[in-house]
Amino acid sequence: MALGPDAAWRGDALPREFYDRSAVAVARGLLGCYLVRRLGARRSQAVAGRIVETEAYVGERDRACHAHAGRTRRNAVMYGPPGHAYVYLIYGMYDMMNVVCRPPDEPHAVLLRAVEPTTGLDAMRRRRRVRRDADLASGPGKLCRAFAITRALNGADLTAGPLSIVAGAPRATERIQRSARIGVEYAGPDAARPLRFFLAPNLHVSRR
């Protein structure tokens, strides 16, 4: 698996302090950063891409948040220290990855909704088998499959290990836009909160 020409993702992982903020701040700050998944016995192989779409979930008072009903076995990672992955199954078939924010017992999280692949595209194409590269990781379930992210990585430390996020920024031609989150109509008034953030124009965003 070739590592690819884009070397930006090879920097150091974002420090834990980056995540020790509100989910809204982290959701905006992650746009343009690189999601990196290292594979192989010596982690010598990698897939990577720019995060282009996120959603913030802001604790127990947010009816769209998994922590709304309190701590459970499923969401326990959200109550732990920031900078860890919260990976869960939805609809019995899709893994989805969140980034845990805020100090312990303040269960904020950011859902990674879409990534623009930059490295390891051949491996992603084999996993996804789609016609267009723009569809490889243009949704939370899609990106987890493209990046080989499963519930085995639930609780993974994003500051060290096989799954990390490296600093990046929006391109000069991109701007940050926001909207209501997608698929949370059950959350009543919270469904309308503008807590989805994405880069525009970018073909890899799940909905434009």
C-alpha positions as CSV (number, residue, x, y, z in Angstrom):
1,M,0.0,0.0,0.0
2,A,1.7,3.2,-1.1
3,L,1.9,6.0,1.4
4,G,1.2,8.6,-1.3
5,P,2.6,12.0,-2.2
6,D,0.8,14.0,0.4
7,A,3.1,14.2,3.5
8,A,1.1,16.6,5.6
9,W,-0.5,13.7,7.6
10,R,2.9,12.5,8.8
11,G,3.2,15.2,11.5
12,D,2.6,14.7,15.2
13,A,-0.8,13.8,16.5
14,L,-2.8,16.6,18.0
15,P,-2.2,16.9,21.7
16,R,-4.8,16.1,24.3
17,E,-5.2,19.8,25.1
18,F,-6.7,20.3,21.6
19,Y,-9.7,18.0,22.6
20,D,-10.1,19.4,26.1
21,R,-12.6,22.0,24.8
22,S,-16.3,22.1,23.9
23,A,-17.4,19.9,21.1
24,V,-18.3,23.0,19.1
25,A,-14.8,24.4,19.3
26,V,-13.3,21.0,18.4
27,A,-15.7,20.4,15.6
28,R,-14.6,23.6,13.9
29,G,-11.0,23.0,14.7
30,L,-10.9,19.6,13.2
31,L,-11.8,20.9,9.7
32,G,-8.8,20.6,7.5
33,C,-7.0,18.3,9.9
34,Y,-5.8,14.8,8.8
35,L,-7.4,11.6,10.0
36,V,-4.7,8.9,9.9
37,R,-5.2,5.2,10.2
38,R,-1.9,3.1,10.4
39,L,-2.1,-0.5,9.5
40,G,0.2,-3.5,9.3
41,A,2.2,-5.3,11.9
42,R,4.6,-2.4,12.2
43,R,2.1,0.3,11.3
44,S,4.1,0.9,8.1
45,Q,1.0,1.2,6.0
46,A,-1.4,4.1,6.2
47,V,-4.6,5.6,4.9
48,A,-5.2,9.3,5.5
49,G,-7.4,12.2,4.5
50,R,-8.6,15.7,5.4
51,I,-11.6,16.0,7.7
52,V,-14.1,18.1,5.8
53,E,-17.4,17.6,7.8
54,T,-18.1,17.3,11.5
55,E,-21.0,17.4,13.9
56,A,-20.9,18.6,17.6
57,Y,-22.8,16.7,20.3
58,V,-22.8,18.7,23.5
59,G,-23.6,16.6,26.5
60,E,-26.5,15.3,28.5
61,R,-28.8,18.3,27.8
62,D,-28.5,17.7,24.1
63,R,-31.3,15.4,23.1
64,A,-29.4,14.3,20.0
65,C,-26.4,13.2,22.0
66,H,-25.8,9.6,23.1
67,A,-25.2,10.9,26.6
68,H,-28.7,12.4,26.9
69,A,-30.0,9.6,29.0
70,G,-26.9,9.3,31.1
71,R,-24.0,7.0,31.2
72,T,-24.3,3.5,29.8
73,R,-22.0,0.7,28.8
74,R,-22.3,1.8,25.2
75,N,-21.3,5.5,25.8
76,A,-18.9,5.0,28.7
77,V,-16.0,6.3,26.5
78,M,-17.7,9.7,26.2
79,Y,-17.4,10.1,30.0
80,G,-13.6,9.4,30.0
81,P,-10.7,11.7,29.2
82,P,-10.7,13.8,26.0
83,G,-8.8,12.7,22.9
84,H,-10.2,9.2,22.6
85,A,-12.2,7.6,19.9
86,Y,-15.8,6.7,20.5
87,V,-16.8,4.1,17.9
88,Y,-20.3,2.6,17.9
89,L,-22.6,0.6,15.6
90,I,-25.7,2.1,14.1
91,Y,-28.6,0.4,12.2
92,G,-26.8,-2.9,13.0
93,M,-24.4,-2.5,10.1
94,Y,-22.4,0.8,10.2
95,D,-19.6,1.8,12.5
96,M,-19.3,5.5,13.2
97,M,-16.4,7.4,14.8
98,N,-16.6,10.3,17.3
99,V,-13.9,12.2,19.0
100,V,-14.3,12.6,22.8
101,C,-14.1,16.2,24.1
102,R,-14.1,18.1,27.4
103,P,-12.8,16.8,30.8
104,P,-14.0,13.4,32.2
105,D,-17.7,13.3,33.1
106,E,-18.5,16.1,30.7
107,P,-19.7,13.9,27.7
108,H,-19.1,16.0,24.6
109,A,-18.2,14.4,21.3
110,V,-17.6,15.3,17.7
111,L,-18.9,12.9,14.9
112,L,-16.6,12.7,11.9
113,R,-19.0,12.9,9.0
114,A,-16.8,13.1,5.9
115,V,-13.1,12.9,4.9
116,E,-11.4,13.9,1.7
117,P,-9.0,10.9,1.1
118,T,-5.4,11.9,0.3
119,T,-3.3,8.7,1.0
120,G,-3.9,5.0,0.5
121,L,-6.7,5.5,-2.0
122,D,-6.2,2.1,-3.6
123,A,-6.9,0.4,-0.2
124,M,-10.0,2.5,0.3
125,R,-11.3,1.7,-3.2
126,R,-10.9,-2.0,-2.4
127,R,-12.9,-1.6,0.8
128,R,-15.6,0.6,-0.6
129,R,-16.0,-0.5,-4.3
130,V,-17.6,2.7,-5.5
131,R,-17.3,4.4,-8.8
132,R,-16.2,7.9,-7.7
133,D,-13.4,8.7,-5.3
134,A,-15.7,11.5,-4.0
135,D,-17.9,8.8,-2.5
136,L,-15.1,6.9,-0.7
137,A,-15.6,8.6,2.7
138,S,-18.4,11.1,2.2
139,G,-20.4,10.0,5.2
140,P,-19.7,8.7,8.7
141,G,-20.3,5.0,7.9
142,K,-18.5,5.3,4.6
143,L,-15.4,6.8,6.1
144,C,-15.1,4.2,8.8
145,R,-15.2,1.4,6.2
146,A,-12.7,3.2,4.0
147,F,-10.3,3.7,6.9
148,A,-10.8,0.3,8.4
149,I,-12.2,1.8,11.6
150,T,-14.3,-0.6,13.6
151,R,-15.6,-0.9,17.2
152,A,-12.3,-2.6,18.0
153,L,-10.9,0.9,18.1
154,N,-13.5,2.2,20.6
155,G,-11.6,4.0,23.3
156,A,-8.4,4.3,21.2
157,D,-6.1,7.1,22.3
158,L,-5.9,9.6,19.4
159,T,-2.7,11.1,20.7
160,A,-0.7,7.8,20.1
161,G,-1.4,4.6,18.4
162,P,-2.9,3.3,15.1
163,L,-5.6,6.0,14.9
164,S,-4.7,9.7,15.2
165,I,-5.5,13.2,13.9
166,V,-2.8,15.5,12.6
167,A,-3.0,19.3,12.5
168,G,-4.2,20.9,9.3
169,A,-6.3,23.8,8.1
170,P,-8.9,24.8,5.5
171,R,-7.5,25.7,2.1
172,A,-7.5,29.4,1.1
173,T,-10.3,28.5,-1.3
174,E,-12.5,26.9,1.3
175,R,-14.7,28.5,4.0
176,I,-16.4,27.0,7.0
177,Q,-20.2,26.7,6.8
178,R,-22.7,25.3,9.3
179,S,-26.1,23.8,9.3
180,A,-28.4,21.7,11.4
181,R,-27.1,18.2,12.1
182,I,-28.3,15.3,9.8
183,G,-30.6,12.5,10.9
184,V,-31.5,13.7,14.4
185,E,-35.1,14.8,13.8
186,Y,-36.1,12.8,16.9
187,A,-34.3,15.4,19.1
188,G,-37.0,18.0,19.0
189,P,-35.8,21.6,19.2
190,D,-32.2,20.3,19.5
191,A,-32.5,18.9,15.9
192,A,-32.5,22.5,14.5
193,R,-29.3,23.6,16.3
194,P,-26.6,24.6,13.8
195,L,-24.0,22.1,15.0
196,R,-22.9,20.6,11.7
197,F,-19.7,22.2,10.3
198,F,-18.3,21.6,6.8
199,L,-15.8,23.0,4.3
200,A,-17.2,24.6,1.1
201,P,-16.7,24.1,-1.7
202,N,-15.6,20.5,-1.2
203,L,-16.9,17.5,-3.2
204,H,-16.3,15.1,-0.3
205,V,-18.9,16.6,2.0
206,S,-21.8,14.2,2.6
207,R,-24.5,16.8,1.7
208,R,-23.8,20.1,0.0
